[in-house]
Amino acid sequence: RLLRVDVESASEQVVFTVPDDTASAPVRGIAASADDTLLVGIGNGIYRYAAGMEAPEPVSLPEAGKEAWRGFPTFLPDGRRFLYV
């Protein structure tokens, strides 16, 4: 889980929970945009999560037989496009 913690009150708010089908997969980086959209490298792919979404959606998955995984997303300055490893 990714939590947002208020420094003064120490109250926690869950921002993101890894989906059950990828719960045992490694997390390979998290990037946040100015509009609070998160890109999370989980397992073999990169998933997008935004406020109000019930579950993250895949935005970049490896091509079968060509790549082992994708991860470590980083937003470009426009906040819409991103790079990954």
MOPAC internal coordinates of N, CA, C and O (Angstrom, degrees):
PM7 1SCF
backbone

  N    0.0000 0     0.00 0     0.00 0    0    0    0
  C    1.4509 1     0.00 0     0.00 0    1    0    0
  C    1.5172 1   109.51 1     0.00 0    2    1    0
  O    1.2310 1   121.68 1   -31.83 1    3    2    1
  N    1.3235 1   114.40 1   148.17 1    3    2    1
  C    1.4545 1   120.78 1   173.06 1    5    3    2
  C    1.5205 1   106.03 1  -109.58 1    6    5    3
  O    1.2310 1   121.04 1   -53.88 1    7    6    5
  N    1.3226 1   115.62 1   126.12 1    7    6    5
  C    1.4575 1   121.04 1  -176.79 1    9    7    6
  C    1.5183 1   110.89 1  -114.36 1   10    9    7
  O    1.2310 1   120.84 1   -32.30 1   11   10    9
  N    1.3185 1   116.00 1   147.70 1   11   10    9
  C    1.4619 1   122.58 1   170.17 1   13   11   10
  C    1.5265 1   105.14 1  -105.36 1   14   13   11
  O    1.2310 1   120.60 1   -54.86 1   15   14   13
  N    1.3267 1   116.46 1   125.14 1   15   14   13
  C    1.4605 1   121.16 1  -176.22 1   17   15   14
  C    1.5260 1   109.34 1  -117.94 1   18   17   15
  O    1.2310 1   120.85 1   -52.28 1   19   18   17
  N    1.3221 1   115.99 1   127.72 1   19   18   17
  C    1.4544 1   121.63 1   174.35 1   21   19   18
  C    1.5205 1   107.36 1   -77.72 1   22   21   19
  O    1.2310 1   120.29 1   -58.46 1   23   22   21
  N    1.3076 1   117.05 1   121.54 1   23   22   21
  C    1.4589 1   121.70 1  -174.84 1   25   23   22
  C    1.5341 1   112.18 1   -63.55 1   26   25   23
  O    1.2310 1   120.36 1   140.77 1   27   26   25
  N    1.3154 1   116.93 1   -39.23 1   27   26   25
  C    1.4643 1   119.57 1  -176.79 1   29   27   26
  C    1.5276 1   112.71 1   -74.03 1   30   29   27
  O    1.2310 1   119.99 1   134.73 1   31   30   29
  N    1.3164 1   117.63 1   -45.27 1   31   30   29
  C    1.4682 1   119.81 1  -175.84 1   33   31   30
  C    1.5219 1   113.19 1   -96.40 1   34   33   31
  O    1.2310 1   119.98 1   166.75 1   35   34   33
  N    1.3175 1   117.64 1   -13.25 1   35   34   33
  C    1.4664 1   124.28 1  -176.81 1   37   35   34
  C    1.5225 1   112.07 1    63.85 1   38   37   35
  O    1.2310 1   120.02 1  -162.47 1   39   38   37
  N    1.3362 1   117.57 1    17.53 1   39   38   37
  C    1.4631 1   119.96 1   176.91 1   41   39   38
  C    1.5275 1   109.05 1   -75.63 1   42   41   39
  O    1.2310 1   121.40 1   -37.01 1   43   42   41
  N    1.3235 1   114.93 1   142.99 1   43   42   41
  C    1.4562 1   121.47 1  -177.62 1   45   43   42
  C    1.5234 1   110.98 1  -109.95 1   46   45   43
  O    1.2310 1   121.10 1   -36.52 1   47   46   45
  N    1.3319 1   115.49 1   143.48 1   47   46   45
  C    1.4577 1   121.65 1   174.19 1   49   47   46
  C    1.5235 1   106.74 1  -130.58 1   50   49   47
  O    1.2310 1   120.17 1   -53.12 1   51   50   49
  N    1.3344 1   117.28 1   126.88 1   51   50   49
  C    1.4607 1   120.99 1   177.83 1   53   51   50
  C    1.5195 1   107.89 1   -73.42 1   54   53   51
  O    1.2310 1   120.96 1   -56.75 1   55   54   53
  N    1.3258 1   115.76 1   123.25 1   55   54   53
  C    1.4637 1   121.79 1   179.89 1   57   55   54
  C    1.5196 1   109.96 1   -96.45 1   58   57   55
  O    1.2310 1   120.41 1   140.66 1   59   58   57
  N    1.3074 1   116.82 1   -39.34 1   59   58   57
  C    1.4523 1   121.84 1  -173.51 1   61   59   58
  C    1.5148 1   109.55 1  -151.33 1   62   61   59
  O    1.2310 1   120.35 1   -43.95 1   63   62   61
  N    1.3136 1   116.93 1   136.05 1   63   62   61
  C    1.4579 1   122.19 1   173.66 1   65   63   62
  C    1.5215 1   107.53 1  -122.93 1   66   65   63
  O    1.2310 1   120.69 1   -48.17 1   67   66   65
  N    1.3096 1   116.29 1   131.83 1   67   66   65
  C    1.4587 1   121.17 1   179.71 1   69   67   66
  C    1.5286 1   108.63 1   -62.88 1   70   69   67
  O    1.2310 1   119.95 1   -47.80 1   71   70   69
  N    1.3362 1   117.71 1   132.20 1   71   70   69
  C    1.4712 1   120.20 1  -179.61 1   73   71   70
  C    1.5258 1   112.10 1   -59.83 1   74   73   71
  O    1.2310 1   120.68 1   -29.92 1   75   74   73
  N    1.3302 1   116.30 1   150.08 1   75   74   73
  C    1.4628 1   121.55 1  -178.14 1   77   75   74
  C    1.5254 1   113.21 1   -56.08 1   78   77   75
  O    1.2310 1   120.30 1   141.60 1   79   78   77
  N    1.3423 1   117.03 1   -38.40 1   79   78   77
  C    1.4647 1   119.39 1  -177.00 1   81   79   78
  C    1.5237 1   113.07 1   -71.59 1   82   81   79
  O    1.2310 1   119.79 1   169.27 1   83   82   81
  N    1.3264 1   118.01 1   -10.73 1   83   82   81
  C    1.4706 1   121.33 1   177.04 1   85   83   82
  C    1.5278 1   111.42 1  -123.45 1   86   85   83
  O    1.2310 1   120.02 1  -166.54 1   87   86   85
  N    1.3262 1   117.57 1    13.46 1   87   86   85
  C    1.4674 1   121.62 1  -173.61 1   89   87   86
  C    1.5268 1   113.48 1   -58.87 1   90   89   87
  O    1.2310 1   119.77 1   148.44 1   91   90   89
  N    1.3239 1   118.05 1   -31.56 1   91   90   89
  C    1.4637 1   119.48 1  -179.28 1   93   91   90
  C    1.5225 1   111.91 1   -92.76 1   94   93   91
  O    1.2310 1   120.10 1   177.74 1   95   94   93
  N    1.3321 1   117.42 1    -2.26 1   95   94   93
  C    1.4631 1   121.50 1  -179.33 1   97   95   94
  C    1.5241 1   110.15 1   -81.26 1   98   97   95
  O    1.2310 1   120.51 1   -31.53 1   99   98   97
  N    1.3295 1   116.62 1   148.47 1   99   98   97
  C    1.4653 1   118.72 1   178.64 1  101   99   98
  C    1.5238 1   112.13 1   -69.71 1  102  101   99
  O    1.2310 1   120.93 1   -34.38 1  103  102  101
  N    1.3189 1   115.83 1   145.62 1  103  102  101
  C    1.4622 1   121.42 1   173.08 1  105  103  102
  C    1.5212 1   106.50 1   -89.44 1  106  105  103
  O    1.2310 1   121.26 1   -55.41 1  107  106  105
  N    1.3308 1   115.19 1   124.59 1  107  106  105
  C    1.4650 1   121.30 1  -177.38 1  109  107  106
  C    1.5174 1   109.72 1  -116.16 1  110  109  107
  O    1.2310 1   120.57 1  -113.42 1  111  110  109
  N    1.3220 1   116.52 1    66.58 1  111  110  109
  C    1.4455 1   122.02 1   173.18 1  113  111  110
  C    1.5138 1   114.98 1    96.07 1  114  113  111
  O    1.2310 1   121.49 1   -30.33 1  115  114  113
  N    1.3334 1   114.76 1   149.67 1  115  114  113
  C    1.4593 1   123.23 1   177.15 1  117  115  114
  C    1.5232 1   107.81 1  -136.76 1  118  117  115
  O    1.2310 1   120.83 1   -43.07 1  119  118  117
  N    1.3315 1   116.02 1   136.93 1  119  118  117
  C    1.4651 1   121.60 1   175.86 1  121  119  118
  C    1.5196 1   108.07 1  -129.36 1  122  121  119
  O    1.2310 1   120.28 1   -38.66 1  123  122  121
  N    1.3308 1   117.06 1   141.34 1  123  122  121
  C    1.4638 1   122.08 1   178.57 1  125  123  122
  C    1.5160 1   109.43 1  -120.55 1  126  125  123
  O    1.2310 1   120.84 1   -43.10 1  127  126  125
  N    1.3438 1   116.00 1   136.90 1  127  126  125
  C    1.4588 1   120.66 1   176.93 1  129  127  126
  C    1.5224 1   109.03 1   -95.30 1  130  129  127
  O    1.2310 1   120.54 1    -7.83 1  131  130  129
  N    1.3212 1   116.58 1   172.17 1  131  130  129
  C    1.4683 1   121.93 1  -179.66 1  133  131  130
  C    1.5216 1   112.01 1   -62.71 1  134  133  131
  O    1.2310 1   119.86 1   154.53 1  135  134  133
  N    1.3445 1   117.88 1   -25.47 1  135  134  133
  C    1.4702 1   120.31 1   179.65 1  137  135  134
  C    1.5331 1   112.22 1   -93.72 1  138  137  135
  O    1.2310 1   120.15 1  -162.23 1  139  138  137
  N    1.3262 1   117.31 1    17.77 1  139  138  137
  C    1.4670 1   124.44 1   177.99 1  141  139  138
  C    1.5195 1   114.58 1    68.34 1  142  141  139
  O    1.2310 1   120.10 1  -160.21 1  143  142  141
  N    1.3191 1   117.42 1    19.79 1  143  142  141
  C    1.4592 1   120.19 1   170.57 1  145  143  142
  C    1.5160 1   107.48 1   -78.10 1  146  145  143
  O    1.2310 1   120.45 1   -43.94 1  147  146  145
  N    1.3299 1   116.74 1   136.06 1  147  146  145
  C    1.4551 1   121.37 1   177.93 1  149  147  146
  C    1.5157 1   109.98 1  -109.50 1  150  149  147
  O    1.2310 1   120.60 1   -40.16 1  151  150  149
  N    1.3078 1   116.45 1   139.84 1  151  150  149
  C    1.4504 1   122.76 1   167.34 1  153  151  150
  C    1.5183 1   105.79 1  -112.10 1  154  153  151
  O    1.2310 1   120.68 1   -52.23 1  155  154  153
  N    1.3237 1   116.31 1   127.77 1  155  154  153
  C    1.4567 1   120.96 1  -176.65 1  157  155  154
  C    1.5195 1   108.68 1  -127.41 1  158  157  155
  O    1.2310 1   120.60 1   -55.44 1  159  158  157
  N    1.3225 1   116.46 1   124.56 1  159  158  157
  C    1.4563 1   121.06 1   173.41 1  161  159  158
  C    1.5215 1   107.48 1   -82.27 1  162  161  159
  O    1.2310 1   120.56 1   -66.82 1  163  162  161
  N    1.3269 1   116.54 1   113.18 1  163  162  161
  C    1.4649 1   121.67 1  -179.93 1  165  163  162
  C    1.5164 1   108.35 1  -127.62 1  166  165  163
  O    1.2310 1   120.89 1   -51.74 1  167  166  165
  N    1.3277 1   115.91 1   128.26 1  167  166  165
  C    1.4591 1   119.24 1   178.87 1  169  167  166
  C    1.5076 1   110.32 1    59.03 1  170  169  167
  O    1.2310 1   120.57 1    62.13 1  171  170  169
  N    1.3309 1   116.52 1  -117.87 1  171  170  169
  C    1.4594 1   121.34 1  -176.54 1  173  171  170
  C    1.5138 1   114.43 1   -97.60 1  174  173  171
  O    1.2310 1   119.29 1   171.91 1  175  174  173
  N    1.3309 1   118.96 1    -8.09 1  175  174  173
  C    1.4570 1   119.91 1  -172.82 1  177  175  174
  C    1.5119 1   114.35 1  -131.45 1  178  177  175
  O    1.2310 1   121.76 1     3.44 1  179  178  177
  N    1.3233 1   114.24 1  -176.56 1  179  178  177
  C    1.4628 1   121.60 1   177.68 1  181  179  178
  C    1.5226 1   107.29 1  -118.79 1  182  181  179
  O    1.2310 1   121.20 1   -47.85 1  183  182  181
  N    1.3181 1   115.31 1   132.15 1  183  182  181
  C    1.4541 1   122.48 1  -175.99 1  185  183  182
  C    1.5231 1   110.13 1  -119.69 1  186  185  183
  O    1.2310 1   120.95 1   -33.02 1  187  186  185
  N    1.3440 1   115.79 1   146.98 1  187  186  185
  C    1.4665 1   122.29 1   178.31 1  189  187  186
  C    1.5118 1   108.52 1  -105.40 1  190  189  187
  O    1.2310 1   121.26 1   -42.34 1  191  190  189
  N    1.3317 1   115.19 1   137.66 1  191  190  189
  C    1.4515 1   120.97 1   176.56 1  193  191  190
  C    1.5214 1   107.94 1  -136.65 1  194  193  191
  O    1.2310 1   120.59 1   -49.28 1  195  194  193
  N    1.3182 1   116.47 1   130.72 1  195  194  193
  C    1.4621 1   121.85 1   178.26 1  197  195  194
  C    1.5177 1   108.83 1  -133.08 1  198  197  195
  O    1.2310 1   120.45 1   -20.38 1  199  198  197
  N    1.3054 1   116.75 1   159.62 1  199  198  197
  C    1.4572 1   121.75 1   179.84 1  201  199  198
  C    1.5218 1   109.80 1   -53.98 1  202  201  199
  O    1.2310 1   120.95 1   -43.40 1  203  202  201
  N    1.3122 1   115.78 1   136.60 1  203  202  201
  C    1.4514 1   121.37 1   178.73 1  205  203  202
  C    1.5177 1   114.18 1    91.83 1  206  205  203
  O    1.2310 1   120.04 1   166.26 1  207  206  205
  N    1.3146 1   117.54 1   -13.74 1  207  206  205
  C    1.4623 1   119.94 1   178.40 1  209  207  206
  C    1.5196 1   109.22 1   -80.07 1  210  209  207
  O    1.2310 1   120.30 1   -41.28 1  211  210  209
  N    1.3235 1   117.03 1   138.72 1  211  210  209
  C    1.4614 1   120.41 1   177.88 1  213  211  210
  C    1.5153 1   111.32 1   -79.10 1  214  213  211
  O    1.2310 1   120.34 1   148.07 1  215  214  213
  N    1.3149 1   116.96 1   -31.93 1  215  214  213
  C    1.4639 1   121.14 1  -179.46 1  217  215  214
  C    1.5217 1   108.70 1  -145.96 1  218  217  215
  O    1.2310 1   120.28 1   -29.33 1  219  218  217
  N    1.3197 1   117.07 1   150.67 1  219  218  217
  C    1.4541 1   119.70 1   178.19 1  221  219  218
  C    1.5245 1   110.55 1   -68.49 1  222  221  219
  O    1.2310 1   120.87 1   -27.36 1  223  222  221
  N    1.3408 1   115.94 1   152.64 1  223  222  221
  C    1.4586 1   120.48 1   177.76 1  225  223  222
  C    1.5236 1   109.45 1  -113.12 1  226  225  223
  O    1.2310 1   120.04 1   -38.99 1  227  226  225
  N    1.3304 1   117.54 1   141.01 1  227  226  225
  C    1.4598 1   119.13 1   178.07 1  229  227  226
  C    1.5290 1   110.12 1   -69.20 1  230  229  227
  O    1.2310 1   120.83 1   -44.68 1  231  230  229
  N    1.3219 1   116.01 1   135.32 1  231  230  229
  C    1.4665 1   120.23 1   177.59 1  233  231  230
  C    1.5260 1   111.91 1  -118.77 1  234  233  231
  O    1.2310 1   120.37 1   162.97 1  235  234  233
  N    1.3198 1   116.90 1   -17.03 1  235  234  233
  C    1.4514 1   120.13 1   179.81 1  237  235  234
  C    1.5211 1   108.85 1  -156.25 1  238  237  235
  O    1.2310 1   120.95 1   -69.22 1  239  238  237
  N    1.3320 1   115.78 1   110.78 1  239  238  237
  C    1.4604 1   121.49 1   179.36 1  241  239  238
  C    1.5178 1   108.75 1  -119.20 1  242  241  239
  O    1.2310 1   120.00 1   -32.19 1  243  242  241
  N    1.3423 1   117.61 1   147.81 1  243  242  241
  C    1.4629 1   119.76 1  -178.66 1  245  243  242
  C    1.5204 1   111.52 1   -67.41 1  246  245  243
  O    1.2310 1   121.30 1   -29.36 1  247  246  245
  N    1.3318 1   115.12 1   150.64 1  247  246  245
  C    1.4541 1   120.78 1   175.78 1  249  247  246
  C    1.5228 1   108.58 1   -77.32 1  250  249  247
  O    1.2310 1   120.61 1   -45.50 1  251  250  249
  N    1.3148 1   116.43 1   134.50 1  251  250  249
  C    1.4640 1   121.61 1  -178.08 1  253  251  250
  C    1.5288 1   110.79 1   -55.48 1  254  253  251
  O    1.2310 1   121.07 1   -51.99 1  255  254  253
  N    1.3113 1   115.55 1   128.01 1  255  254  253
  C    1.4556 1   121.19 1   176.85 1  257  255  254
  C    1.5174 1   115.92 1    78.48 1  258  257  255
  O    1.2310 1   119.91 1   175.26 1  259  258  257
  N    1.3460 1   117.79 1    -4.74 1  259  258  257
  C    1.4614 1   119.73 1  -177.46 1  261  259  258
  C    1.5215 1   113.23 1  -109.92 1  262  261  259
  O    1.2310 1   120.16 1   150.51 1  263  262  261
  N    1.3218 1   117.30 1   -29.49 1  263  262  261
  C    1.4645 1   121.19 1  -177.40 1  265  263  262
  C    1.5237 1   108.65 1  -138.27 1  266  265  263
  O    1.2310 1   120.70 1   -29.84 1  267  266  265
  N    1.3195 1   116.27 1   150.16 1  267  266  265
  C    1.4573 1   120.11 1   177.61 1  269  267  266
  C    1.5277 1   111.07 1   -84.54 1  270  269  267
  O    1.2310 1   120.42 1   139.16 1  271  270  269
  N    1.3324 1   116.80 1   -40.84 1  271  270  269
  C    1.4682 1   121.13 1  -178.10 1  273  271  270
  C    1.5156 1   110.00 1  -165.86 1  274  273  271
  O    1.2310 1   121.16 1   -11.04 1  275  274  273
  N    1.3304 1   115.39 1   168.96 1  275  274  273
  C    1.4626 1   123.77 1   173.27 1  277  275  274
  C    1.5202 1   106.98 1  -130.51 1  278  277  275
  O    1.2310 1   120.13 1   -35.47 1  279  278  277
  N    1.3329 1   117.36 1   144.53 1  279  278  277
  C    1.4497 1   119.45 1  -179.94 1  281  279  278
  C    1.5173 1   112.72 1  -169.34 1  282  281  279
  O    1.2310 1   121.08 1     6.71 1  283  282  281
  N    1.3087 1   115.54 1  -173.29 1  283  282  281
  C    1.4641 1   125.27 1   179.05 1  285  283  282
  C    1.5329 1   112.47 1    51.33 1  286  285  283
  O    1.2310 1   120.37 1  -123.89 1  287  286  285
  N    1.3581 1   116.91 1    56.11 1  287  286  285
  C    1.4591 1   119.54 1   179.50 1  289  287  286
  C    1.5191 1   111.86 1   -67.84 1  290  289  287
  O    1.2310 1   120.96 1   -31.09 1  291  290  289
  N    1.3281 1   115.77 1   148.91 1  291  290  289
  C    1.4598 1   123.04 1   176.43 1  293  291  290
  C    1.5250 1   108.01 1  -140.91 1  294  293  291
  O    1.2310 1   120.45 1   -55.68 1  295  294  293
  N    1.3330 1   116.74 1   124.32 1  295  294  293
  C    1.4581 1   120.21 1   178.36 1  297  295  294
  C    1.5207 1   110.63 1   -69.32 1  298  297  295
  O    1.2310 1   120.72 1   -36.38 1  299  298  297
  N    1.3242 1   116.22 1   143.62 1  299  298  297
  C    1.4534 1   121.90 1   171.28 1  301  299  298
  C    1.5298 1   107.74 1   -81.71 1  302  301  299
  O    1.2310 1   119.45 1   -14.10 1  303  302  301
  N    1.3268 1   118.65 1   165.90 1  303  302  301
  C    1.4655 1   121.10 1  -175.14 1  305  303  302
  C    1.5332 1   115.30 1   -55.06 1  306  305  303
  O    1.2310 1   119.49 1   153.38 1  307  306  305
  N    1.3378 1   118.58 1   -26.62 1  307  306  305
  C    1.4658 1   119.51 1  -179.91 1  309  307  306
  C    1.5259 1   112.70 1   -72.72 1  310  309  307
  O    1.2310 1   119.89 1   167.56 1  311  310  309
  N    1.3470 1   117.81 1   -12.44 1  311  310  309
  C    1.4687 1   121.60 1   177.92 1  313  311  310
  C    1.5085 1   114.74 1    75.66 1  314  313  311
  O    1.2310 1   119.54 1  -177.16 1  315  314  313
  N    1.3262 1   118.49 1     2.84 1  315  314  313
  C    1.4633 1   122.24 1  -178.98 1  317  315  314
  C    1.5228 1   111.82 1  -113.45 1  318  317  315
  O    1.2310 1   120.61 1   142.74 1  319  318  317
  N    1.3060 1   116.43 1   -37.26 1  319  318  317
  C    1.4716 1   121.05 1  -179.01 1  321  319  318
  C    1.5207 1   109.15 1  -101.25 1  322  321  319
  O    1.2310 1   121.23 1   -19.98 1  323  322  321
  N    1.3273 1   115.25 1   160.02 1  323  322  321
  C    1.4604 1   119.16 1  -178.42 1  325  323  322
  C    1.5179 1   111.22 1  -147.70 1  326  325  323
  O    1.2310 1   121.57 1   -18.29 1  327  326  325
  N    1.2966 1   114.60 1   161.71 1  327  326  325
  C    1.4635 1   123.57 1   173.99 1  329  327  326
  C    1.5148 1   107.77 1  -112.34 1  330  329  327
  O    1.2310 1   120.57 1   -20.88 1  331  330  329
  N    1.3308 1   116.52 1   159.12 1  331  330  329
  C    1.4540 1   121.14 1   176.34 1  333  331  330
  C    1.5178 1   109.26 1  -150.92 1  334  333  331
  O    1.2310 1   121.08 1   -13.51 1  335  334  333
  N    1.3153 1   115.53 1   166.49 1  335  334  333
  C    1.4671 1   121.47 1   176.55 1  337  335  334
  C    1.5186 1   107.26 1   -90.36 1  338  337  335
  O    1.2310 1   120.10 1   180.00 1  339  338  337

